[in-house]
């Protein structure tokens, strides 16, 4: 049983490292695909304001 404990701990360390690597890949992908809020909301307030003025 003492032989399984180090192997199990090592396996958990590997899984944790893989989860962290996957998390970093997802964050990098999300940042690459992110559209700045300034580009999304730039024209909408102007259109709404102009409609109200006519």
TIDO-24903 format. One record per residue: residue number from 1; residue in three letters; x, z, y of N, C-alpha, C in turn. Coordinates in pm, whole numbers, plus 50000, padded with zeros to 5 digits. Layout:
REM residues N
<pt><k>NUM</k><r>Ala</r><n_xx>X</n_xx><n_zz>Z</n_zz><n_yy>Y</n_yy><ca_xx>X</ca_xx><ca_zz>Z</ca_zz><ca_yy>Y</ca_yy><c_xx>X</c_xx><c_zz>Z</c_zz><c_yy>Y</c_yy></pt>
...
REM end
This chain:
REM residues 54
<pt><k>1</k><r>Unk</r><n_xx>50082</n_xx><n_zz>50000</n_zz><n_yy>49881</n_yy><ca_xx>50000</ca_xx><ca_zz>50000</ca_zz><ca_yy>50000</ca_yy><c_xx>50087</c_xx><c_zz>50000</c_zz><c_yy>50126</c_yy></pt>
<pt><k>2</k><r>Unk</r><n_xx>50203</n_xx><n_zz>50060</n_zz><n_yy>50120</n_yy><ca_xx>50289</ca_xx><ca_zz>50062</ca_zz><ca_yy>50238</ca_yy><c_xx>50340</c_xx><c_zz>49923</c_zz><c_yy>50272</c_yy></pt>
<pt><k>3</k><r>Unk</r><n_xx>50344</n_xx><n_zz>49831</n_zz><n_yy>50173</n_yy><ca_xx>50387</ca_xx><ca_zz>49694</ca_zz><ca_yy>50199</ca_yy><c_xx>50283</c_xx><c_zz>49617</c_zz><c_yy>50280</c_yy></pt>
<pt><k>4</k><r>Unk</r><n_xx>50154</n_xx><n_zz>49649</n_zz><n_yy>50265</n_yy><ca_xx>50048</ca_xx><ca_zz>49576</ca_zz><ca_yy>50333</ca_yy><c_xx>50038</c_xx><c_zz>49612</c_zz><c_yy>50481</c_yy></pt>
<pt><k>5</k><r>Unk</r><n_xx>50070</n_xx><n_zz>49733</n_zz><n_yy>50517</n_yy><ca_xx>50055</ca_xx><ca_zz>49776</ca_zz><ca_yy>50656</ca_yy><c_xx>50141</c_xx><c_zz>49693</c_zz><c_yy>50753</c_yy></pt>
<pt><k>6</k><r>Unk</r><n_xx>50270</n_xx><n_zz>49673</n_zz><n_yy>50728</n_yy><ca_xx>50348</ca_xx><ca_zz>49590</ca_zz><ca_yy>50822</ca_yy><c_xx>50300</c_xx><c_zz>49445</c_zz><c_yy>50827</c_yy></pt>
<pt><k>7</k><r>Unk</r><n_xx>50262</n_xx><n_zz>49389</n_zz><n_yy>50712</n_yy><ca_xx>50211</ca_xx><ca_zz>49252</ca_zz><ca_yy>50709</ca_yy><c_xx>50081</c_xx><c_zz>49241</c_zz><c_yy>50788</c_yy></pt>
<pt><k>8</k><r>Unk</r><n_xx>49995</n_xx><n_zz>49339</n_zz><n_yy>50770</n_yy><ca_xx>49867</ca_xx><ca_zz>49336</ca_zz><ca_yy>50841</ca_yy><c_xx>49890</c_xx><c_zz>49350</c_zz><c_yy>50992</c_yy></pt>
<pt><k>9</k><r>Unk</r><n_xx>49979</n_xx><n_zz>49440</n_zz><n_yy>51032</n_yy><ca_xx>50009</ca_xx><ca_zz>49457</ca_zz><ca_yy>51174</ca_yy><c_xx>50069</c_xx><c_zz>49328</c_zz><c_yy>51231</c_yy></pt>
<pt><k>10</k><r>Unk</r><n_xx>50156</n_xx><n_zz>49264</n_zz><n_yy>51155</n_yy><ca_xx>50217</ca_xx><ca_zz>49138</ca_zz><ca_yy>51200</ca_yy><c_xx>50111</c_xx><c_zz>49029</c_zz><c_yy>51214</c_yy></pt>
<pt><k>11</k><r>Unk</r><n_xx>50019</n_xx><n_zz>49024</n_zz><n_yy>51119</n_yy><ca_xx>49910</ca_xx><ca_zz>48926</ca_zz><ca_yy>51125</ca_yy><c_xx>49822</c_xx><c_zz>48949</c_zz><c_yy>51247</c_yy></pt>
<pt><k>12</k><r>Unk</r><n_xx>49795</n_xx><n_zz>49074</n_zz><n_yy>51279</n_yy><ca_xx>49715</ca_xx><ca_zz>49106</ca_zz><ca_yy>51397</ca_yy><c_xx>49788</c_xx><c_zz>49067</c_zz><c_yy>51524</c_yy></pt>
<pt><k>13</k><r>Unk</r><n_xx>49921</n_xx><n_zz>49086</n_zz><n_yy>51525</n_yy><ca_xx>50000</ca_xx><ca_zz>49046</ca_zz><ca_yy>51643</ca_yy><c_xx>49995</c_xx><c_zz>48895</c_zz><c_yy>51663</c_yy></pt>
<pt><k>14</k><r>Unk</r><n_xx>50004</n_xx><n_zz>48822</n_zz><n_yy>51552</n_yy><ca_xx>49998</ca_xx><ca_zz>48676</ca_zz><ca_yy>51559</ca_yy><c_xx>49861</c_xx><c_zz>48631</c_zz><c_yy>51609</c_yy></pt>
<pt><k>15</k><r>Unk</r><n_xx>49754</n_xx><n_zz>48692</n_zz><n_yy>51556</n_yy><ca_xx>49619</ca_xx><ca_zz>48656</ca_zz><ca_yy>51601</ca_yy><c_xx>49600</c_xx><c_zz>48687</c_zz><c_yy>51749</c_yy></pt>
<pt><k>16</k><r>Unk</r><n_xx>49651</n_xx><n_zz>48799</n_zz><n_yy>51795</n_yy><ca_xx>49640</ca_xx><ca_zz>48835</ca_zz><ca_yy>51936</ca_yy><c_xx>49715</c_xx><c_zz>48734</c_zz><c_yy>52022</c_yy></pt>
<pt><k>17</k><r>Unk</r><n_xx>49833</n_xx><n_zz>48693</n_zz><n_yy>51978</n_yy><ca_xx>49911</ca_xx><ca_zz>48594</ca_zz><ca_yy>52053</ca_yy><c_xx>49837</c_xx><c_zz>48460</c_zz><c_yy>52057</c_yy></pt>
<pt><k>18</k><r>Unk</r><n_xx>49775</n_xx><n_zz>48421</n_zz><n_yy>51947</n_yy><ca_xx>49699</ca_xx><ca_zz>48296</ca_zz><ca_yy>51943</ca_yy><c_xx>49577</c_xx><c_zz>48303</c_zz><c_yy>52035</c_yy></pt>
<pt><k>19</k><r>Unk</r><n_xx>49508</n_xx><n_zz>48419</n_zz><n_yy>52036</n_yy><ca_xx>49392</ca_xx><ca_zz>48435</ca_zz><ca_yy>52126</ca_yy><c_xx>49436</c_xx><c_zz>48427</c_zz><c_yy>52271</c_yy></pt>
<pt><k>20</k><r>Unk</r><n_xx>49548</n_xx><n_zz>48489</n_zz><n_yy>52304</n_yy><ca_xx>49598</ca_xx><ca_zz>48485</ca_zz><ca_yy>52442</ca_yy><c_xx>49637</c_xx><c_zz>48343</c_zz><c_yy>52481</c_yy></pt>
<pt><k>21</k><r>Unk</r><n_xx>49700</n_xx><n_zz>48270</n_zz><n_yy>52390</n_yy><ca_xx>49738</ca_xx><ca_zz>48131</ca_zz><ca_yy>52419</ca_yy><c_xx>49614</c_xx><c_zz>48045</c_zz><c_yy>52440</c_yy></pt>
<pt><k>22</k><r>Unk</r><n_xx>49512</n_xx><n_zz>48065</n_zz><n_yy>52358</n_yy><ca_xx>49388</ca_xx><ca_zz>47989</ca_zz><ca_yy>52373</ca_yy><c_xx>49321</c_xx><c_zz>48023</c_zz><c_yy>52506</c_yy></pt>
<pt><k>23</k><r>Unk</r><n_xx>49322</n_xx><n_zz>48149</n_zz><n_yy>52542</n_yy><ca_xx>49264</ca_xx><ca_zz>48192</ca_zz><ca_yy>52670</ca_yy><c_xx>49336</c_xx><c_zz>48124</c_zz><c_yy>52786</c_yy></pt>
<pt><k>24</k><r>Unk</r><n_xx>49469</n_xx><n_zz>48120</n_zz><n_yy>52781</n_yy><ca_xx>49546</ca_xx><ca_zz>48056</ca_zz><ca_yy>52888</ca_yy><c_xx>49517</c_xx><c_zz>47906</c_zz><c_yy>52895</c_yy></pt>
<pt><k>25</k><r>Unk</r><n_xx>49502</n_xx><n_zz>47841</n_zz><n_yy>52779</n_yy><ca_xx>49469</ca_xx><ca_zz>47697</ca_zz><ca_yy>52779</ca_yy><c_xx>49332</c_xx><c_zz>47674</c_zz><c_yy>52842</c_yy></pt>
<pt><k>26</k><r>Unk</r><n_xx>49235</n_xx><n_zz>47758</n_zz><n_yy>52809</n_yy><ca_xx>49101</ca_xx><ca_zz>47744</ca_zz><ca_yy>52867</ca_yy><c_xx>49103</c_xx><c_zz>47766</c_zz><c_yy>53017</c_yy></pt>
<pt><k>27</k><r>Unk</r><n_xx>49176</n_xx><n_zz>47866</n_zz><n_yy>53062</n_yy><ca_xx>49185</ca_xx><ca_zz>47892</ca_zz><ca_yy>53206</ca_yy><c_xx>49253</c_xx><c_zz>47776</c_zz><c_yy>53278</c_yy></pt>
<pt><k>28</k><r>Unk</r><n_xx>49357</n_xx><n_zz>47721</n_zz><n_yy>53219</n_yy><ca_xx>49427</ca_xx><ca_zz>47607</ca_zz><ca_yy>53280</ca_yy><c_xx>49335</c_xx><c_zz>47485</c_zz><c_yy>53286</c_yy></pt>
<pt><k>29</k><r>Unk</r><n_xx>49260</n_xx><n_zz>47461</n_zz><n_yy>53181</n_yy><ca_xx>49167</ca_xx><ca_zz>47348</ca_zz><ca_yy>53179</ca_yy><c_xx>49058</c_xx><c_zz>47366</c_zz><c_yy>53283</c_yy></pt>
<pt><k>30</k><r>Unk</r><n_xx>49002</n_xx><n_zz>47487</n_zz><n_yy>53293</n_yy><ca_xx>48897</ca_xx><ca_zz>47515</ca_zz><ca_yy>53390</ca_yy><c_xx>48950</c_xx><c_zz>47496</c_zz><c_yy>53533</c_yy></pt>
<pt><k>31</k><r>Unk</r><n_xx>49070</n_xx><n_zz>47540</n_zz><n_yy>53558</n_yy><ca_xx>49129</ca_xx><ca_zz>47524</ca_zz><ca_yy>53692</ca_yy><c_xx>49151</c_xx><c_zz>47377</c_zz><c_yy>53723</c_yy></pt>
<pt><k>32</k><r>Unk</r><n_xx>49194</n_xx><n_zz>47299</n_zz><n_yy>53624</n_yy><ca_xx>49218</ca_xx><ca_zz>47156</ca_zz><ca_yy>53645</ca_yy><c_xx>49088</c_xx><c_zz>47082</c_zz><c_yy>53674</c_yy></pt>
<pt><k>33</k><r>Unk</r><n_xx>48976</n_xx><n_zz>47127</n_zz><n_yy>53615</n_yy><ca_xx>48848</ca_xx><ca_zz>47059</ca_zz><ca_yy>53632</ca_yy><c_xx>48765</c_xx><c_zz>47115</c_zz><c_yy>53748</c_yy></pt>
<pt><k>34</k><r>Unk</r><n_xx>48816</n_xx><n_zz>47221</n_zz><n_yy>53811</n_yy><ca_xx>48740</ca_xx><ca_zz>47287</ca_zz><ca_yy>53918</ca_yy><c_xx>48728</c_xx><c_zz>47196</c_zz><c_yy>54040</c_yy></pt>
<pt><k>35</k><r>Unk</r><n_xx>48611</n_xx><n_zz>47196</n_zz><n_yy>54100</n_yy><ca_xx>48587</ca_xx><ca_zz>47123</ca_zz><ca_yy>54224</ca_yy><c_xx>48577</c_xx><c_zz>47227</c_zz><c_yy>54336</c_yy></pt>
<pt><k>36</k><r>Unk</r><n_xx>48658</n_xx><n_zz>47215</n_zz><n_yy>54439</n_yy><ca_xx>48651</ca_xx><ca_zz>47313</ca_zz><ca_yy>54548</ca_yy><c_xx>48512</c_xx><c_zz>47319</c_zz><c_yy>54609</c_yy></pt>
<pt><k>37</k><r>Unk</r><n_xx>48470</n_xx><n_zz>47438</n_zz><n_yy>54646</n_yy><ca_xx>48337</ca_xx><ca_zz>47459</ca_zz><ca_yy>54703</ca_yy><c_xx>48318</c_xx><c_zz>47376</c_zz><c_yy>54830</c_yy></pt>
<pt><k>38</k><r>Unk</r><n_xx>48424</n_xx><n_zz>47355</n_zz><n_yy>54906</n_yy><ca_xx>48412</ca_xx><ca_zz>47277</ca_zz><ca_yy>55029</ca_yy><c_xx>48364</c_xx><c_zz>47134</c_zz><c_yy>55000</c_yy></pt>
<pt><k>39</k><r>Unk</r><n_xx>48408</n_xx><n_zz>47078</n_zz><n_yy>54888</n_yy><ca_xx>48368</ca_xx><ca_zz>46941</ca_zz><ca_yy>54853</ca_yy><c_xx>48225</c_xx><c_zz>46936</c_zz><c_yy>54802</c_yy></pt>
<pt><k>40</k><r>Unk</r><n_xx>48179</n_xx><n_zz>47041</n_zz><n_yy>54737</n_yy><ca_xx>48045</ca_xx><ca_zz>47042</ca_zz><ca_yy>54681</ca_yy><c_xx>47940</c_xx><c_zz>47059</c_zz><c_yy>54789</c_yy></pt>
<pt><k>41</k><r>Unk</r><n_xx>47962</n_xx><n_zz>47150</n_zz><n_yy>54882</n_yy><ca_xx>47860</ca_xx><ca_zz>47189</ca_zz><ca_yy>54978</ca_yy><c_xx>47876</c_xx><c_zz>47122</c_zz><c_yy>55114</c_yy></pt>
<pt><k>42</k><r>Unk</r><n_xx>47965</n_xx><n_zz>47030</n_zz><n_yy>55128</n_yy><ca_xx>47996</ca_xx><ca_zz>46973</ca_zz><ca_yy>55259</ca_yy><c_xx>47876</c_xx><c_zz>46907</c_zz><c_yy>55326</c_yy></pt>
<pt><k>43</k><r>Unk</r><n_xx>47803</n_xx><n_zz>46818</n_zz><n_yy>55257</n_yy><ca_xx>47699</ca_xx><ca_zz>46738</ca_zz><ca_yy>55320</ca_yy><c_xx>47561</c_xx><c_zz>46800</c_zz><c_yy>55315</c_yy></pt>
<pt><k>44</k><r>Unk</r><n_xx>47531</n_xx><n_zz>46883</n_zz><n_yy>55220</n_yy><ca_xx>47395</ca_xx><ca_zz>46934</ca_zz><ca_yy>55205</ca_yy><c_xx>47343</c_xx><c_zz>47010</c_zz><c_yy>55326</c_yy></pt>
<pt><k>45</k><r>Unk</r><n_xx>47416</n_xx><n_zz>47101</n_zz><n_yy>55385</n_yy><ca_xx>47360</ca_xx><ca_zz>47171</ca_zz><ca_yy>55502</ca_yy><c_xx>47328</c_xx><c_zz>47076</c_zz><c_yy>55617</c_yy></pt>
<pt><k>46</k><r>Unk</r><n_xx>47412</n_xx><n_zz>46973</n_zz><n_yy>55639</n_yy><ca_xx>47384</ca_xx><ca_zz>46877</ca_zz><ca_yy>55746</ca_yy><c_xx>47254</c_xx><c_zz>46802</c_zz><c_yy>55722</c_yy></pt>
<pt><k>47</k><r>Unk</r><n_xx>47230</n_xx><n_zz>46757</n_zz><n_yy>55601</n_yy><ca_xx>47108</ca_xx><ca_zz>46683</ca_zz><ca_yy>55570</ca_yy><c_xx>46985</c_xx><c_zz>46770</c_zz><c_yy>55592</c_yy></pt>
<pt><k>48</k><r>Unk</r><n_xx>46990</n_xx><n_zz>46891</n_zz><n_yy>55546</n_yy><ca_xx>46876</ca_xx><ca_zz>46981</ca_zz><ca_yy>55564</ca_yy><c_xx>46851</c_xx><c_zz>47007</c_zz><c_yy>55712</c_yy></pt>
<pt><k>49</k><r>Unk</r><n_xx>46957</n_xx><n_zz>47023</n_zz><n_yy>55787</n_yy><ca_xx>46943</ca_xx><ca_zz>47051</ca_zz><ca_yy>55930</ca_yy><c_xx>46884</c_xx><c_zz>46930</c_zz><c_yy>56002</c_yy></pt>
<pt><k>50</k><r>Unk</r><n_xx>46931</n_xx><n_zz>46811</n_zz><n_yy>55967</n_yy><ca_xx>46880</ca_xx><ca_zz>46688</ca_zz><ca_yy>56032</ca_yy><c_xx>46733</c_xx><c_zz>46667</c_zz><c_yy>56000</c_yy></pt>
<pt><k>51</k><r>Unk</r><n_xx>46693</n_xx><n_zz>46694</n_zz><n_yy>55875</n_yy><ca_xx>46553</ca_xx><ca_zz>46677</ca_zz><ca_yy>55838</ca_yy><c_xx>46463</c_xx><c_zz>46766</c_zz><c_yy>55923</c_yy></pt>
<pt><k>52</k><r>Unk</r><n_xx>46509</n_xx><n_zz>46886</n_zz><n_yy>55947</n_yy><ca_xx>46431</ca_xx><ca_zz>46981</ca_zz><ca_yy>56025</ca_yy><c_xx>46420</c_xx><c_zz>46940</c_zz><c_yy>56171</c_yy></pt>
<pt><k>53</k><r>Unk</r><n_xx>46515</n_xx><n_zz>46862</n_zz><n_yy>56221</n_yy><ca_xx>46517</ca_xx><ca_zz>46823</ca_zz><ca_yy>56362</ca_yy><c_xx>46430</c_xx><c_zz>46701</c_zz><c_yy>56390</c_yy></pt>
<pt><k>54</k><r>Unk</r><n_xx>46398</n_xx><n_zz>46623</n_zz><n_yy>56289</n_yy><ca_xx>46323</ca_xx><ca_zz>46499</ca_zz><ca_yy>56312</ca_yy><c_xx>46175</c_xx><c_zz>46523</c_zz><c_yy>56319</c_yy></pt>
REM end
